[in-house]
Amino acid sequence: MALKSNIPEGPLADKWTNHKNKINLVNPANKRLIDIIVVGTGLAGGSAAATLAELGYNVKAFCFQDSPRRAHSIAAQGGINAAKNYQGDGDSTYRLFYDTVKGGDYRSREANVYRLAEVSTNIIDQCVAQGVPFARDYGGLLDNRSFGGDLVSRTFYAKGQTGQQLLLGAYSAMNRQIGRGKIKMYNRHEMLDIVIVDGKARGIITRNLISGEIERHSAHAVVLGTGGYGNVFYLSTNAMGSNVTAAWKAHKRGAYFANPCYTQIHPTCIPVSGDHQSKLTLMSESLRNDGRIWVPKKIEDAKAIQNKSLKPTLIKEEDRDYFLERRYPAFGNLVPRDVASRAAKERCDAGFGVNATGEAVFLDFASAIKRYGKEQAYIKGLDENDENLVNTLGKEVVKGKYGNLFQMYEKIVDENPYETPMMIYPAVHYTMGGIWVDYNLQTSVPGLYAIGEANFSDHGANRLGASALMQGLADGYFVLPYTIGNYLSDDIRTGPISTDTKEFDEAEKNVREKIDSFINNKGNKSVDYFHKKLGKIMWNKCGMARNKKDLESAIEEISALRNDFYKNVLVPGSADEFNEELAKAGRVADFLELGELFAKDALVREESAGGHFREEYQTKEGEAKRRKEFQFVSAWEFNGEPKDAILHKEKLIYENIEVKERSYK
Ligand SMILES: Cc1cc2nc3c(=O)[nH]c(=O)nc-3n(C[C@H](O)[C@H](O)[C@H](O)COP(=O)(O)OP(=O)(O)OC[C@H]3O[C@@H](n4cnc5c(N)ncnc54)[C@H](O)[C@@H]3O)c2cc1C
């Protein structure tokens, strides 16, 4: 099937308005006749479900947690971007569009990104109206901070809990509709297949995670807001439950999977502490506004810090290498995440790492504490030269801005980051790849839509900080509710979709057989054993740096691991009860297929772009080197084994932005 991105004609700035003016609408009375399934109630799915129900559609919403409030979105810390230009520092729709396309290393679709920048401002108004408590400045106006890859301050935030506050907003909007009976909420339900009838998505098969019951649900359209697949690496900053199953099942039913190899490795995470770990913790990017990243200049100092015979605070200023400020003077510590991550890896690989394993760099707030302290002393008319006073005042300011993050760090590492610099190291954080969608957010299966992190759409090869929340809410509140109407306008006379059909029979049978095969396998290795092994292959061979040889061996190893998994996995318990191991087995089975496609995609992409760094394609200075021939989206069609997947290319055309060498110097 040919890829049709359905980008509207006309000038970039008018495309979305013209499109909205022209697409078909479903009138309010007819919306009552239409059912929509929304799988996922994080920021993307939650905002979509609330808005679609508010419009009058009958929504059935699903999540695997015990409440929508526990979606992974709740973990988002730093903020959400919007081109409001409240700071008067030169922001605009075009600039946000430009930064996002450049940040994504010129691998995203212009029209989608422009629309995202355009609706970004509506998101803030919507959320403020819902009562989301965004941070405010002294005068009571909404405050902003800056994030990596931007030269303006456009990030709205609620301390280090922006995701939580936004999710409470979306959840309240959903609850209103649940109360009205317009949303039927299915908590603790996991979608395990999509049902396609006459080429259209018409339903899903779910498992009730508490009782084990397999259920059929039908609708006129299905929306997936099921999040990203970073946990293919086992260790990541994602919630433990985040998985690819819904997206992968959709892929197996005909939805193309785009750019699976584009993964974001975030520079500011708490370093790995040992083999026992199952989760990594993000230290929000907002910390790079004030924290300075460094390692010792002298190798002997680095060694002494590694074996704990020297305290970092004793290293003199001139013996510190603020490597981001040195290499990228214009953006300094606020270079995009891929650039910062690779720079940290480069220093650690050269032996300058600062923890026992040599895989950590410092994030230091001493300068910020001093700067803020002096400012406060001046404002209060106190002695700016009193070091103790300045220190106390400075810490108060830092606490006000990042207090909960500092507390979290101290709890995990047992060191006080106000007194000694934090240690950080890159970790898997976000997946830019995902289900391919057209301009209307429709997948290659008619009637099946994908929103939020589950789709591939707006971030190209690297996502800028604070842009995921923006995209998820743009999709859910402002884009999908329009575009899905165009599709559903053909369905106003269809009537309810029956679940008593051969397509539902076949999908349910598939799901039951898979579950039974796990339970009956009676192997001798746990699901986690395989997940950890997969994660190691992914991190070592498909991680921050990739090369042909490693990728080829990753493909072999993942395929062999998958065979071993099906032979030897042990899933205790039964299918008709709460069985977390069973749920995990299904998710890891899908990761084992996705992982191979991921490596294949990385192998085929013979260039470096954003989060995808192929060692063979780099500049003399070690920066990523794009290649014009690869200015396309890879959209993979399922064809049996991952190795047989068929590649379709969506060429990316840039008419409104000049494709330049990406530089943050
Ligand atoms: C630690 C951390 C901090 C972050 N901070 C920021 C930030 O400051 N700013 C920013 O812009 N971005 C941030 N991000 C990224 C951002 O949080 C995510 O990209 C975004 O929240 C994803 O939202 P979503 O709605 O697409 O998916 P999610 O929030 O992951 O929700 C997925 C939903 O799908 C459901 N689901 C999944 N599979 C199934 C299934 N098979 N059946 C039923 N339900 C299913 C889940 O139950 C859940 O409801 C951060 C990410 C992390 C990890």
The ligand as a Gaussian input file, in Angstrom:
#p B3LYP/6-31G(d) Opt

LIG

0 1
 C       10.458000      10.592000      33.809000
 C        9.880000      11.293000      32.617000
 C        9.743000      12.664000      32.622000
 C        9.212000      13.317000      31.518000
 N        9.098000      14.672000      31.550000
 C        8.562000      15.309000      30.479000
 C        8.393000      16.717000      30.487000
 O        8.725000      17.402000      31.454000
 N        7.861000      17.305000      29.397000
 C        7.475000      16.600000      28.302000
 O        6.991000      17.186000      27.340000
 N        7.600000      15.250000      28.286000
 C        8.129000      14.591000      29.334000
 N        8.256000      13.231000      29.297000
 C        7.652000      12.481000      28.189000
 C        6.140000      12.388000      28.404000
 O        5.865000      12.200000      29.767000
 C        5.512000      11.232000      27.630000
 O        5.963000      11.218000      26.322000
 C        3.996000      11.404000      27.603000
 O        3.491000      11.600000      28.896000
 C        3.322000      10.211000      26.957000
 O        1.922000      10.391000      27.077000
 P        0.939000       9.392000      26.341000
 O       -0.419000       9.815000      26.714000
 O        1.285000       9.317000      24.908000
 O        1.278000       7.947000      26.976000
 P        1.269000       7.429000      28.493000
 O        1.180000       8.498000      29.489000
 O        2.412000       6.467000      28.561000
 O       -0.064000       6.631000      28.596000
 C       -0.232000       5.373000      27.981000
 C       -1.628000       4.891000      28.307000
 O       -1.877000       3.743000      27.506000
 C       -2.373000       2.702000      28.313000
 N       -1.994000       1.457000      27.652000
 C       -0.814000       1.118000      27.090000
 N       -0.891000      -0.091000      26.525000
 C       -2.142000      -0.521000      26.736000
 C       -2.825000      -1.701000      26.391000
 N       -2.248000      -2.666000      25.689000
 N       -4.109000      -1.829000      26.788000
 C       -4.727000      -0.852000      27.500000
 N       -4.134000       0.300000      27.828000
 C       -2.854000       0.451000      27.451000
 C       -1.788000       2.936000      29.666000
 O       -2.592000       2.308000      30.639000
 C       -1.843000       4.460000      29.730000
 O       -3.127000       4.867000      30.137000
 C        8.814000      12.578000      30.384000
 C        8.973000      11.200000      30.376000
 C        9.523000      10.559000      31.469000
 C        9.765000       9.098000      31.392000

